[in-house]
Amino acid sequence: MQEGRDVIRLLWTDFRTPGEITGGDLAAKAMSMIPGLPIIVTSGVFGTAYKLRSGITYVSKPWSVEVLAKLILRLTAS
């Protein structure tokens, strides 16, 4: 994120990620490094959304490609 902050237009991550950091933690770090970056966190685990900071868009699984495409277009429209 430090090296690509000028070209990153969106962060999309799952709440459950491999390793020690969650997608929510990754999203919070991205928010602090790249203010205004649109962020989508997805999860199939019930009750995950409340663990996210405000300003992060949550999408529960399953989601359709059409709905996600519209969301991405809306979040990245300049």
C-alpha positions as CSV (number, residue, x, y, z in Angstrom):
1,M,0.0,0.0,0.0
2,Q,2.9,2.4,0.7
3,E,4.4,1.9,-2.8
4,G,1.1,1.8,-4.7
5,R,-1.0,4.4,-2.9
6,D,-1.3,6.5,-6.1
7,V,-2.7,3.7,-8.2
8,I,-4.8,1.8,-5.7
9,R,-8.5,2.7,-6.4
10,L,-10.3,0.1,-4.2
11,L,-9.6,-2.4,-1.5
12,W,-11.8,-5.5,-1.5
13,T,-11.0,-8.2,1.1
14,D,-12.6,-11.0,3.0
15,F,-12.9,-10.6,6.7
16,R,-11.2,-13.9,7.3
17,T,-7.7,-13.8,5.8
18,P,-4.7,-16.1,6.1
19,G,-2.3,-15.2,8.9
20,E,-2.7,-13.0,11.9
21,I,-4.5,-10.0,10.4
22,T,-8.2,-9.9,9.7
23,G,-9.7,-8.2,6.7
24,G,-11.1,-5.6,9.1
25,D,-7.6,-4.9,10.4
26,L,-6.3,-4.6,6.8
27,A,-9.2,-2.2,6.0
28,A,-8.4,0.0,9.0
29,K,-4.7,0.1,8.1
30,A,-5.6,1.0,4.5
31,M,-7.9,3.8,5.7
32,S,-5.1,5.3,7.7
33,M,-2.6,5.0,4.9
34,I,-4.8,6.1,2.0
35,P,-7.6,8.4,3.3
36,G,-10.7,8.3,1.1
37,L,-9.9,4.8,-0.3
38,P,-13.1,2.9,-1.0
39,I,-13.1,-0.3,1.0
40,I,-15.3,-3.4,0.7
41,V,-15.1,-6.2,3.3
42,T,-17.0,-9.4,2.6
43,S,-17.8,-12.3,4.8
44,G,-20.1,-15.3,5.1
45,V,-19.8,-15.3,8.9
46,F,-22.8,-13.9,10.7
47,G,-22.1,-10.9,13.0
48,T,-18.9,-9.8,11.2
49,A,-20.1,-6.3,10.1
50,Y,-20.2,-4.9,13.7
51,K,-16.4,-5.5,14.0
52,L,-15.7,-3.0,11.2
53,R,-14.9,0.7,11.5
54,S,-17.3,3.2,9.9
55,G,-16.5,4.2,6.4
56,I,-16.0,0.5,5.3
57,T,-18.6,-1.0,3.1
58,Y,-19.7,-4.5,4.2
59,V,-21.1,-7.1,1.8
60,S,-22.4,-10.4,3.1
61,K,-21.9,-13.6,1.2
62,P,-23.3,-14.9,-1.0
63,W,-23.3,-11.8,-3.3
64,S,-24.0,-11.6,-7.0
65,V,-21.5,-10.4,-9.5
66,E,-24.1,-7.8,-10.7
67,V,-24.6,-6.3,-7.3
68,L,-20.9,-6.3,-6.6
69,A,-20.1,-4.7,-9.9
70,K,-22.6,-1.9,-9.3
71,L,-21.2,-1.3,-5.8
72,I,-17.6,-1.1,-7.2
73,L,-18.7,1.3,-9.9
74,R,-20.5,3.5,-7.4
75,L,-17.5,3.5,-4.9
76,T,-14.9,4.3,-7.6
77,A,-16.8,6.8,-9.6
78,S,-14.9,10.1,-9.7
